[in-house]
Amino acid sequence: MTVSAKAKQATAAFDPETVRADFPALHQEVNGRPLVYLDNAATTQKPRAVIDAVERFYTRDCSNIHRGVHTLAERATATYERARATVARFLGAGDDAEVVFTRGTTEAINLVARSFVRPRLSAGDEVVVTWMEHHANIVPWQIVCGEVGATVEPVPIDERGVLDLDAFDAALSERTRMVAVGHISNALGTVNPVREIVERAHGFGDGIPVLVDGAQAAAHRPIDVAALGCDFYAFSGHKVFGPSGIGVLWGDPRHLAEMPPMLGGGDMIRTVSFEGTTYADPPNRFEAGTPNIEGAAGLAAALDYLSALDRRAVAAHEHALLEHASDALGALPGVRLIGTAPEREAIVSFTVEGIHPHDVGTILDGRGVAVRAGHHCAQPVMKRFGVPATARASFALYNTHAEVEALVAAVRHAQEMFGV
Amino acid sequence: MSDLRELYQEVILDHNKSPHNFRELPDADHHAEGDNPLCGDVVTVYVGLDGDTIREVTFQGSGCAISQASASMMTDAVRGKTLEEARKLSLEFRNLLTERGEEPVDPATLGKLAVFTGVKEYPMRVKCATLAWHTLAAALDHGDRGGAERAGGAKKVTVTTEE
């Protein structure tokens, strides 16, 4: 296949075989075949360095943080705060204190909705999102809007899955209190022009703040919050080779400073008395209770692992995989690609005529190929394209062109089995 | 996990491709709508009665092969049965796949429906096979609510299965 040959040539600089050995879970058979893991947009596998970091915490440094003067407490605190510094570097943040640890992207967005947007929201106000958002970037806004009689305004996308920027401009009004947009769509792979969106939102009236849902972006492209110019950036550890249950909200320090806490408890206070309590400064103000310390350690290990690679070469490799998969799947009769934006990353969503996506998913699994089938927590996207669900293959740096071929062969097998 | 052919048996694929009784029943005494929100599978089951006997059952909907074939074969299986027999069959079919109920269900007693036994090996897919049966049960139960509603014609019930 010429496309595949071209793609391989272009990615000679990064050989996924050099990293595959680092990911223990990749080396197993599923249903009698080598695992082909193409569900990376749901979660990524973890390199040994991450597993070791979590294990090191439990076998050596296990203690609570920010209190206690004993050696283990100091080690645990240092591990946790070093992790924060690692995240700050990863995001290009100006200061470690701009990094708030959360359970994941979902909690990060909820924190902004609850503590930043809700206090400035009145009846008739609007929060602007896009038609391609994950439910995590829709529902938190609906909840706070519902409390005051405000509304969530979705900006439409075209038949390729590209955001309509004219419609975006038209959606902004003096009632818009927030813009919330995904960096990369989890259902379509569309890369949104985030910097452009930020410029337009900031340039409207007194300026409208922008949150970027980076859950699908962090594993694939270097993030620089200063260059993006956004007000908030959220991502999840588990989608960037780190543990589950840890994520990040980066916030403009001016915003974080004025935000009230979402949760009350230990570690988020300055002083407590029954006459009144004063809160700690960010980020501790937003991290009530004992946090996911081992998760932070694992996340830092993941980001260190990723940062040690040639990210440009990795991105070129992932792009070649996407191109290979899109061309090969798109060439199969009866296969329809959902999401054909010129700027896409790491995700190919598709339907197979005559076979429901769930059957596609089950049959592929029978061949060891793990894909996601369903609405991908993005039901408005499914509605936009008139499909109940899609099958979705999503790539990470450790995937190979041979795995793309295995995917395509498995889809053909499904078609033979169903006689379509 | 067993061979996929155990799940996607020829008869299941045939019913998926050419479902039986796939149409609205304009003179239905009862109908119910069922959906699996997680999958997006939707099915509407229409029941026409002749006294206590099921004169005709039809369905419409969309979803995976398992859900469509199950609905199709269900319409064949319950036609001509009394309400009580249909309710019993619905329960037995669901118990077969969920392994609930006081005693294990012998697939042989379910006739052609035994082809769905393989679905047991795929826990995520059990709800696909039981959706139509839940929906039928909802339609039949609704019919029990008395003459006043029956006189009012078909009613709508939404079923969410969580097996």
Contacts between the chains, C-beta under 8 A, distances in Angstrom:
chain1	res1	chain2	res2	distance
A	31	B	1	5.5
A	354	B	17	7.7
A	355	B	65	7.4
A	356	B	63	6.2
A	356	B	64	3.8
A	356	B	65	6.2
A	357	B	64	7.8
A	358	B	39	5.9
A	358	B	63	7.9
A	358	B	64	4.2
A	358	B	66	8.0
A	358	B	125	7.4
A	358	B	128	7.0
A	359	B	8	7.5
A	359	B	64	5.0
A	359	B	65	4.9
A	359	B	66	7.5
A	362	B	4	7.2
A	362	B	7	6.9
A	362	B	122	6.6
A	362	B	125	6.7
A	363	B	4	6.1
A	363	B	8	7.5
A	365	B	1	7.8
A	366	B	1	7.3
A	366	B	4	4.2
A	374	B	38	7.1
A	374	B	39	6.8
A	374	B	40	7.5
A	375	B	40	6.0
A	382	B	40	7.4
A	388	B	39	7.9
A	388	B	40	3.7
A	388	B	41	7.8
A	388	B	42	8.0
A	388	B	62	6.4
A	388	B	63	7.6
A	389	B	39	6.9
A	389	B	40	5.1
A	417	B	4	7.5
A	417	B	8	6.3
A	417	B	13	7.5
A	418	B	8	7.8
A	418	B	13	6.2
A	418	B	16	7.7
A	418	B	17	7.8
A	418	B	65	7.3
A	419	B	13	7.0
A	419	B	17	7.2
